[in-house]
C-alpha cells in the first residue's frame, strides 16, 4: 500500500510546519507549499517536498494539488 499524499498549504508557517512534522511522523508523504522563500520557513523537512509558490494564482494551486489525496489549507495573507 502506498503512502497517503498530503499537501500542507502554508507549510512554511509556524502551524503549517508543526502539522507537516506530525504528518511525516505518522508516515504520510508530505508536500509543503508556501509563498515565502524556504530560508524564511519556520521548519524545513528534507523528507518532504518543499515548494515555493504563490497559491493566490490558480495555476500554482492546480500544480500544488496535483496527485494529492488531502489538502490542509493554512495559507493566508497575514498582512504586514
C-alpha positions as protocol buffer text, in pm:
chain_id: "A"
residue {
  index: 1
  type: UNK
  ca { x: 0 y: 0 z: 0 }
}
residue {
  index: 2
  type: UNK
  ca { x: 138 y: 342 z: -95 }
}
residue {
  index: 3
  type: UNK
  ca { x: 162 y: 632 z: 145 }
}
residue {
  index: 4
  type: UNK
  ca { x: -123 y: 882 z: 151 }
}
residue {
  index: 5
  type: UNK
  ca { x: -14 y: 1208 z: -13 }
}
residue {
  index: 6
  type: UNK
  ca { x: -92 y: 1529 z: 175 }
}
residue {
  index: 7
  type: UNK
  ca { x: -47 y: 1892 z: 78 }
}
residue {
  index: 8
  type: UNK
  ca { x: 15 y: 2146 z: 354 }
}
residue {
  index: 9
  type: UNK
  ca { x: -59 y: 2486 z: 202 }
}
residue {
  index: 10
  type: UNK
  ca { x: 115 y: 2741 z: 421 }
}
residue {
  index: 11
  type: UNK
  ca { x: 366 y: 2474 z: 520 }
}
residue {
  index: 12
  type: UNK
  ca { x: 637 y: 2732 z: 584 }
}
residue {
  index: 13
  type: UNK
  ca { x: 439 y: 2893 z: 862 }
}
residue {
  index: 14
  type: UNK
  ca { x: 450 y: 2814 z: 1232 }
}
residue {
  index: 15
  type: UNK
  ca { x: 138 y: 2597 z: 1247 }
}
residue {
  index: 16
  type: UNK
  ca { x: 190 y: 2451 z: 899 }
}
residue {
  index: 17
  type: UNK
  ca { x: 540 y: 2342 z: 993 }
}
residue {
  index: 18
  type: UNK
  ca { x: 419 y: 2163 z: 1304 }
}
residue {
  index: 19
  type: UNK
  ca { x: 139 y: 1995 z: 1106 }
}
residue {
  index: 20
  type: UNK
  ca { x: 390 y: 1880 z: 844 }
}
residue {
  index: 21
  type: UNK
  ca { x: 616 y: 1738 z: 1118 }
}
residue {
  index: 22
  type: UNK
  ca { x: 329 y: 1536 z: 1262 }
}
residue {
  index: 23
  type: UNK
  ca { x: 214 y: 1410 z: 923 }
}
residue {
  index: 24
  type: UNK
  ca { x: 568 y: 1297 z: 838 }
}
residue {
  index: 25
  type: UNK
  ca { x: 600 y: 1126 z: 1177 }
}
residue {
  index: 26
  type: UNK
  ca { x: 271 y: 944 z: 1109 }
}
residue {
  index: 27
  type: UNK
  ca { x: 403 y: 813 z: 777 }
}
residue {
  index: 28
  type: UNK
  ca { x: 237 y: 1043 z: 525 }
}
residue {
  index: 29
  type: UNK
  ca { x: 404 y: 1168 z: 208 }
}
residue {
  index: 30
  type: UNK
  ca { x: 401 y: 1548 z: 250 }
}
residue {
  index: 31
  type: UNK
  ca { x: 424 y: 1838 z: 8 }
}
residue {
  index: 32
  type: UNK
  ca { x: 469 y: 2175 z: 182 }
}
residue {
  index: 33
  type: UNK
  ca { x: 394 y: 2489 z: -17 }
}
residue {
  index: 34
  type: UNK
  ca { x: 445 y: 2849 z: 90 }
}
residue {
  index: 35
  type: UNK
  ca { x: 497 y: 3183 z: -82 }
}
residue {
  index: 36
  type: UNK
  ca { x: 794 y: 3272 z: 142 }
}
residue {
  index: 37
  type: UNK
  ca { x: 1148 y: 3176 z: 39 }
}
residue {
  index: 38
  type: UNK
  ca { x: 1248 y: 2848 z: 206 }
}
residue {
  index: 39
  type: UNK
  ca { x: 1512 y: 3022 z: 419 }
}
residue {
  index: 40
  type: UNK
  ca { x: 1224 y: 3211 z: 588 }
}
residue {
  index: 41
  type: UNK
  ca { x: 1021 y: 2898 z: 672 }
}
residue {
  index: 42
  type: UNK
  ca { x: 984 y: 2811 z: 1041 }
}
residue {
  index: 43
  type: UNK
  ca { x: 1073 y: 2447 z: 971 }
}
residue {
  index: 44
  type: UNK
  ca { x: 1200 y: 2265 z: 662 }
}
residue {
  index: 45
  type: UNK
  ca { x: 1194 y: 1887 z: 632 }
}
residue {
  index: 46
  type: UNK
  ca { x: 1429 y: 1705 z: 397 }
}
residue {
  index: 47
  type: UNK
  ca { x: 1182 y: 1417 z: 372 }
}
residue {
  index: 48
  type: UNK
  ca { x: 902 y: 1647 z: 249 }
}
residue {
  index: 49
  type: UNK
  ca { x: 866 y: 1802 z: -94 }
}
residue {
  index: 50
  type: UNK
  ca { x: 917 y: 2174 z: -26 }
}
residue {
  index: 51
  type: UNK
  ca { x: 778 y: 2413 z: -286 }
}
residue {
  index: 52
  type: UNK
  ca { x: 781 y: 2792 z: -307 }
}
residue {
  index: 53
  type: UNK
  ca { x: 469 y: 2907 z: -492 }
}
residue {
  index: 54
  type: UNK
  ca { x: 205 y: 3179 z: -473 }
}
residue {
  index: 55
  type: UNK
  ca { x: -121 y: 2996 z: -408 }
}
residue {
  index: 56
  type: UNK
  ca { x: -320 y: 3308 z: -496 }
}
residue {
  index: 57
  type: UNK
  ca { x: -253 y: 3201 z: -856 }
}
residue {
  index: 58
  type: UNK
  ca { x: -486 y: 2933 z: -995 }
}
residue {
  index: 59
  type: UNK
  ca { x: -210 y: 2756 z: -1189 }
}
residue {
  index: 60
  type: UNK
  ca { x: 5 y: 2730 z: -877 }
}
residue {
  index: 61
  type: UNK
  ca { x: -291 y: 2582 z: -684 }
}
residue {
  index: 62
  type: UNK
  ca { x: -359 y: 2328 z: -955 }
}
residue {
  index: 63
  type: UNK
  ca { x: 6 y: 2221 z: -963 }
}
residue {
  index: 64
  type: UNK
  ca { x: 34 y: 2206 z: -583 }
}
residue {
  index: 65
  type: UNK
  ca { x: -279 y: 1989 z: -552 }
}
residue {
  index: 66
  type: UNK
  ca { x: -197 y: 1756 z: -841 }
}
residue {
  index: 67
  type: UNK
  ca { x: -165 y: 1400 z: -715 }
}
residue {
  index: 68
  type: UNK
  ca { x: -255 y: 1480 z: -356 }
}
residue {
  index: 69
  type: UNK
  ca { x: -511 y: 1280 z: -158 }
}
residue {
  index: 70
  type: UNK
  ca { x: -579 y: 1552 z: 103 }
}
residue {
  index: 71
  type: UNK
  ca { x: -515 y: 1924 z: 140 }
}
residue {
  index: 72
  type: UNK
  ca { x: -471 y: 2121 z: 461 }
}
residue {
  index: 73
  type: UNK
  ca { x: -508 y: 2488 z: 366 }
}
residue {
  index: 74
  type: UNK
  ca { x: -327 y: 2703 z: 619 }
}
residue {
  index: 75
  type: UNK
  ca { x: -211 y: 2954 z: 360 }
}
residue {
  index: 76
  type: UNK
  ca { x: -313 y: 3310 z: 448 }
}
residue {
  index: 77
  type: UNK
  ca { x: -200 y: 3663 z: 377 }
}
residue {
  index: 78
  type: UNK
  ca { x: -100 y: 3780 z: 723 }
}
residue {
  index: 79
  type: UNK
  ca { x: -55 y: 4139 z: 609 }
}
residue {
  index: 80
  type: UNK
  ca { x: 235 y: 4338 z: 732 }
}
